[in-house]
Amino acid sequence: MNAMTAPRPRWPLRLARRAVSPALFDFWAGRINPLWTLEQPVARLLSRSAASRDAVTLVLRPNAHWKGMRPGQHVMLGVTIGGRRLVRSYSPTVLADGSLAITVKGIERGVVSRHLATDARPGDIFTLDTAFGEMVLDAPHESLLLLAAGSGITPMRSMLRALAAQGMPVNVDLLYWARRRDELCFVDELDALAAAHPRFHVRYLLTREDAPDARIDTAALDHVAGLETRRVLACGPGGFVQAARTRLHGSVARFDAEAFSAPVQVDTGEGDVEVRLARSDLTLRLPRGKSLLEGLEAQGIKPRHGCRMGICNTCACGRQSGTTRHTLTGDLSSEPSSQVRLCVSAPGTDLILDL
């Protein structure tokens, strides 16, 4: 019997929690099977395969502590590199056997993405956190327009598989952007879905081969029937998401988006504001032109954070007073006692934060 097929320990977990700390339990149980933990969801890398010229798909087997996810959500994946545990956000697809498929593009100077894309090997163990994200299928009768650029195709793939399992009950159009054809992922799978489901249509737009009409702000949308009734789901780099939002403002029924890179600032403003950290009893001068997270880190303060995309809420803290500006949409918020996501909020006025 090997570690992959060995049964889980049968002693009562409640007793184990009283007897030892989770860290101690995980250390010793992990010597028998790395998937045996007291509380922590972890996953073992089963296989890796090429998804495109510059991307790979990793298939992970989670342990029993993994609580699952909704199609389109993200998870924080933890990996140890050079003795340091680093965490990044990815959007998996749940496969039929319960394993998770995560597709990763190696980003220049991206420590985690390049490790996963080039160095990770079957048998490696990763930590998983609770799934998060609100870009999910929550209205079963909405016609959809999916906009994906680069790695933004991964949550779309997960949602399309869920819709296909239901017989594709609504009209769905997918517009998928990449620079070149060999950078597209899942083409065979997407084409097969389109062939099997008449209500699903996919179109590939290549910005280096079809320019200039391939960009989100110029691409033709007249083939999308009933555009004004569509719910739009967009995922890609910050600039892509912002351009899509601007292009479709007032033209669709609903627009939801997630950006996997730093958002483009809408109105950076000028000068500094005074930001008081109530719990730390610190008062700082932070620039209006940077997110609160960037401004605090530049001052040597390290707030808790996760995805840096405004999705996971790890960096959220309370606001006692003042106004913030969303760095992607430009929306202003000044409601007292509300939550501020530091990574996508810039100071608009003097602030008092619960930090």
MARFITI-160661 format. One record per atom (N, C-alpha, C): x, y, z. Coordinates in steps of 0.1 Angstrom, whole numbers, plus 5000, padded with zeros to 4 digits. Layout:
XYZ
...
END
This chain:
500949885000
500050005000
500950125000
500750214990
501550344990
500850454996
501550574997
500950685004
499750744996
499750714983
498550774975
497250694978
497350564981
496150484984
495950454998
496850495007
496650455021
495450525027
494650455035
493450515041
493750625051
492850715053
493050825063
493150765077
493750825086
493850785100
492350765106
492150665114
490850645119
490550695133
491650755140
491350805153
490450925153
489750955163
488751065163
489551195162
489151275152
489751405150
489551495162
488451485169
488151565180
489151545191
489451415194
490451385204
491851435199
492151425186
493451465181
493651615183
492551695181
492551835182
492851875197
492351795206
492651835220
494051795224
494551685218
495851635223
497051705217
496951755204
498051815197
497651935189
498652015186
498352135178
498252085163
497452155155
497352115141
498752105134
499652205137
500952195131
501752075135
501652035148
502351915152
501751785146
500451785146
499751665139
500151655125
500051775117
500451775103
501851725100
502751765109
504151735107
504351585108
503751515118
504051375120
503151295110
501851325109
501051255100
501551265085
502051385082
502551405069
503751315065
504451265075
505551165072
504951035066
503751005070
503050885065
502350915051
501651025051
500851065039
500751215040
501351285030
501251435031
499851495030
498951415026
497551455025
496851445038
497451385048
496851375062
497151505070
496151585072
496251705080
495051705090
495251785100
494151785110
493051875106
493351995099
492352085095
492652145081
493952155077
494352225065
493952155052
493252215043
493052165030
494352165022
494852055017
496052045009
495751954997
496651964987
496351894975
497751844969
497751724963
498851664957
498851684942
499951724936
499951734921
500051594915
499051564907
498951434900
499651434887
499451534879
499951544865
500051684860
500851704850
500951824843
500951804828
500351894820
500351884806
500352024800
500752034788
500752164781
499352204777
499052334780
497752384776
497852474764
498952534762
499252624751
500752634750
501252724741
502652744740
503252794753
502552874761
503152934773
502352904785
501552794785
500752764797
500752614799
500652574812
500452434815
499252414824
498652294824
497552254832
498052154843
497852194855
498252104867
496952044872
496951914874
495851844880
496151804894
495351854904
495651834918
494551754925
494951664934
494051584942
493951644956
492851704960
492651764973
492351654983
492651694996
492351595007
490951625011
490551555022
489151555026
488751685033
489651775036
489251905042
488852005032
489151975019
488652065009
487152075008
486552185009
485152205009
484452224996
485252234985
484652244972
484552394968
483952414956
483852554951
482752564941
482352684938
481352704927
482152734914
481652694903
482352734890
482552884889
483752924886
484153064884
484853114896
484853044908
485453094919
487053074919
487753134928
489153124929
489553054942
490753004943
491352954955
492753014957
493153034969
494553074972
495352944973
496352924964
497152814963
498552844970
498952764980
500152794987
501252694982
502452744979
503552664975
504852704982
505652604985
506952634992
508052644982
508752754981
509852774971
511052834979
512152764978
513352814985
513152835000
512252745006
512052755020
510952855024
510452935015
509353035018
508052985012
506953005020
505652965016
505053095009
504753074996
504153184988
502753144984
501853244983
500453214981
499953304969
499253234959
498753314948
497353254945
496553344938
495153304935
495053244921
494253134920
494053064907
492553024907
492053014895
490652964893
490652824887
490352724896
490452584891
489152544884
489252434877
488152364871
488052234879
486852204885
486652074892
486351964881
487151864881
486951754871
486051654877
485651554868
484551464872
484951374884
486251354886
486651264897
486951354910
486651474910
486851564921
488151634922
489051594913
490351664912
490251804907
491251884908
491252024904
492252054893
491752114882
492652144871
492952294872
494252334873
494652474874
495552504862
495252594854
496052634842
496852754845
498152754843
499052854848
499952904836
500053034834
501053084824
502253134832
503453104828
504653154834
504853304831
504753384841
504853524840
506353574843
506853654835
508253704837
508253764851
509253734859
509453774872
508353724882
507453634877
506453584886
507053454892
507453464905
508153354912
507253234912
505953244916
505153134918
504653074904
504253164895
503753114882
504853044875
506053094875
507153024868
507552894874
507452894888
507752764894
506652664890
505352694891
504352604887
504452564872
504752654864
504752634849
505952544845
507152554853
508352484848
508952384858
508752404871
509452324881
508552224889
507352254890
506452174898
506352034892
506451924900
506451794896
505351704903
504851604897
503851514903
504351464917
503551474927
503851444941
504051564949
504251684943
504351804951
503051834958
503151894970
502051924979
501852074979
500552114978
500152254979
499052274989
499052384996
497952415005
496852484997
495652475002
494452534995
493652605006
493152725003
492252795012
490852795006
489852835015
488452835011
488252914998
487452854989
487152924976
486453054979
486753154970
486153284971
485853334957
485053444957
484753514944
483353514941
482853624936
481453644933
481053634918
482053614910
481753594895
481353454893
480053424896
479553284895
478153294888
477653174885
476353154878
475253154889
474753274891
473753284902
472353304897
472153324884
470753344878
470653244867
469853134868
469853024859
469253064845
468553174844
467953204831
468553324824
469653374828
470253484821
471053444809
470853514798
471753494787
473153564790
474253504785
475553544790
476453584778
477253684781
478353714772
479653704780
480553614777
481753584784
482853654777
483653734784
484853804778
486053754785
487053694779
488153634785
489453684777
490453724785
491753754779
492853674786
493753604779
494853534785
494253434795
494853434807
494453344818
493053364822
492353464818
491053494822
490053384816
490553294808
489753184802
489453084813
490253074824
490152964833
488752964841
488253074846
486953074852
485853044842
486053094830
485053074820
484952924816
486052854815
486052714813
485152644823
485452674836
484752614847
483252634846
482852754843
481352784842
480752724829
481552714818
480952654806
480752504808
481652444815
481452294818
480252274827
479952364836
478752354845
477552374836
477552474827
476352494819
476152374809
477252324803
477152204794
476552084801
476852064814
476351954822
474851974824
474352094823
472852124824
472252134810
472952104799
472452104786
472452244780
473352334785
473452474780
472052534779
471452564791
470052614792
469852754787
470952834785
470852974781
471753004769
471553114762
472353154752
473653204757
474853154752
476153194757
477053224746
477653344746
478653384736
479953404744
481053344739
482353364745
483253434735
483853544739
484853604731
486153594739
487153534732
488353494739
489553554732
490353644739
491453714734
492753654738
493653644728
495053614731
495953694721
497253694723
498053764714
498253684701
498453554702
498653464690
497853334692
497653274681
496853144682
497453044691
498753024691
499352924699
499352954714
498753074718
498653104732
497253074737
496353034728
494953004732
494952864740
494152854750
494052734758
492652674755
492552544756
491252464756
490552484742
491252514732
490552534719
489752414715
490252294715
489552174711
488352154720
488452174733
487352164742
486252264739
486652384737
485652494734
484952464721
485652424711
485052394698
484152284699
484452184707
483552064709
482252104716
482352194726
481252244732
480352324723
480952404714
480152474704
479452384694
480152274690
479552184681
478352104687
478452074700
477451994707
476252084712
476452214714
475452294720
475152414711
474052414703
473752524694
473652664701
473352664714
473152794721
474552854725
475552784723
476952834727
477752864714
478352984714
479153034703
480453084709
481553054702
482853094707
483553164695
484253274698
485053354688
486353384694
487453354686
488753384691
489353514684
489853604693
490453724688
491853734691
492753754681
494153754682
494753894680
495253954691
495554094690
496854124682
497754014680
498954034673
498753984658
497653914655
497453864642
496253924635
495253974643
494054024637
493954174639
494954244645
494854384649
494554464636
493854584637
493454644649
492054604654
491354534646
489954504650
489754404660
490754354666
490654244676
490654294690
490854424693
490854474706
489454484712
489354484725
488054484731
487354614728
488054724727
487354854724
486954874710
487354784701
487054794687
486354674681
486454564687
485954434682
484454444680
483954394668
482554394665
481754304675
480554354679
479754284688
478354264682
478154304669
476854294664
476354154662
477254054663
476853914662
476253854674
476353934686
475753894698
474353924699
473453834698
472053864697
471553904711
470654014711
470154054723
471154104733
472154184729
473254234737
472754304749
471654384748
471154454759
470554374770
470254244767
469654154777
470754064784
471954074780
473053984784
473654034798
473953924806
474853954817
476253924812
477154024814
478554004810
479353964821
480253864819
481253824828
482653844821
483453924827
484753954820
485853914830
486953864824
488153824833
489353844824
490353914829
491653934822
492454034829
493454084822
494354194829
493454314832
493954394841
493254514846
492754604835
493754634825
493354724814
492254664805
492354534803
491254474795
489954484802
489854454814
488554464822
488054604822
488954704824
488454844824
487954884810
488654844800
488154874786
486854814783
486654684787
485354614785
484254684793
484554724805
483554794813
483154924806
484055004801
483855124794
483055104781
483455004774
482854974761
481354944763
481054864773
479654814774
478754884784
479254994790
478555064800
477155114794
476155074801
474755114796
474255034785
474954934780
474554854768
474154714771
474354674783
474054534787
473254534800
472654424804
471854414815
472654424828
473854364828
474654354840
476054324836
477054384844
478454364841
479154324854
479754204854
480654154865
481954124859
483054154867
484354134862
485354104873
486454044870
487554024878
488854044870
489754114876
491054134869
492154064877
493053994869
494153924876
495453994876
495454124872
496654204873
496254334879
497254414883
496954544889
496054624880
494954684885
494054754877
494654884873
494154934861
494555064856
493855174864
494555264869
493955374877
493155464868
491955494873
491055574865
491355724866
491555764879
491855904881
492755904893
494055914891
495055894902
494956014912
494556124908
494556244917
496056284920
496156394928
497456444931
497556464946
498756474950
499056504964
498856384974
499056414987
498956314997
497756345006
497256245013
496256265023
496756205036
496156235047
496456185060
495656065063
496255955066
495655825069
495955785083
495055775092
495255735105
494855585107
495755505113
495555365116
495155355131
493855345133
493355365147
493955255156
493955135152
494455025162
495955035164
496655085154
498155095156
498555225161
497655325162
497955455167
499055525159
498955505145
499855565136
499155665127
499755765123
499255865113
500255875102
499855855090
500755855078
500255945067
501155985059
500856055046
500955965035
499855935028
499855845017
499355915004
499855874993
499555934980
498155894975
497455984969
496155954963
496355864951
497455864944
497655794932
498055644933
498055594945
498355454947
497255394956
497155254955
496255184964
496755204978
495755184987
496155195001
497155085005
497054964999
497954855002
499354894997
499554954985
500854994980
501355104989
500555204992
501055315000
501455265014
500755175020
501155125033
502455045033
502554965022
503754885021
504954965018
504855075011
505955175009
506355235022
505555245032
505855295045
506355185055
506555065049
507054955058
506054885066
504754915063
503654845070
503154735061
502954615067
502654495059
501254445063
500154495058
498854445061
498654305055
497754235061
497354105056
496754125042
497154045032
496554055019
496753915012
495953905001
495953774994
496153794979
495053804972
495053804958
495553934951
495454044958
495854184953
494954224941
493854164940
492954184929
491554234933
491354244947
490054284951
489054174952
489454054952
488553944951
488353864965
489553834971
489553744982
489153814996
489253944996
488854025009
489754005020
490953935018
491953915029
492354055035
492554155026
493054285030
491954375035
490754335035
489654425039
489754465054
489454595056
489454645070
488354745071
487954785083
486954875085
487355025083
486455105079
486655245077
485855325087
486455415095
485755495105
485355625098
486155685090
485755805083
486555825070
486155905061
486855945050
486255875037
486855915026
486455865013
487555795005
487255684999
488155604991
487655594977
488555574967
488255554953
488655424948
487655354942
488055214936
488955244925
490155174925
491155204915
490755154901
489755064900
489455014886
488255094881
487255114889
485955174884
485955324886
486755374895
486755514899
485555554908
484755454913
483655484922
484255534935
483555624941
483855684954
482955614965
483555594976
482855534988
483255605000
482255645008
482555725021
481655675032
480955565031
480055515041
480855475053
480555535065
481255495077
480955345081
481955285088
481755145093
481655045081
482055085069
482054985058
483454935056
483554825049
484754755046
485554815035
486854835036
487654885025
488654775021
488654745008
489654645003
490854724999
491954715007
493154795006
493754784992
493654664986
494454644973
493754714961
492454754962
491854814951
491154944955
491655004966
491055134971
492255234973
492055344967
492955454969
492355564978
493155634986
492555734994
492155854986
490955904989
490456024982
490456144991
490356125004
490356225014
491156165026
491356255037
491856195049
490956085054
491655985059
490955855063
491355815077
490355745084
490655665096
490255525093
491255435094
491055295092
491255205104
490555095105
490655005116
491854915114
493054965114
494254885113
495154915124
END
